Amino acid sequence: MSGLIPKKFPTPVIGPLGPFFAAGLVILYGINSAQNAMANTAEYKNDPRNPNRQAAKH
C-alpha cells in the first residue's frame, strides 16, 4: 500500500509564486475597473446587457 502514496518533498510553492498571485489580483482589479468605467459611458448606457441601465419609463 505504501507504493501508491508518493513521497512528500518539502517544496516551497506559495513563496516563489506569491508575486504572480499578487500580479494576477492587480490585473483582475484593473480589468474590473475598466469594465465598470465602460459600462457607464454614453455608448453603453442604454444597452439592455448593462446591469447599471436605468429602466425606461413608459
C-alpha positions, 0 to 999 in steps of 0.5 A: 500500500505504501507504493501508491502514496508518493513521497512528500518533498518539502517544496516551497510553492506559495513563496516563489509564486506569491508575486504572480498571485499578487500580479494576477489580483492587480490585473483582475482589479484593473480589468474590473475597473475598466469594465465598470468605467465602460459600462457607464459611458454614453455608448453603453448606457442604454444597452439592455446587457448593462446591469447599471441601465436605468429602466425606461419609463413608459 
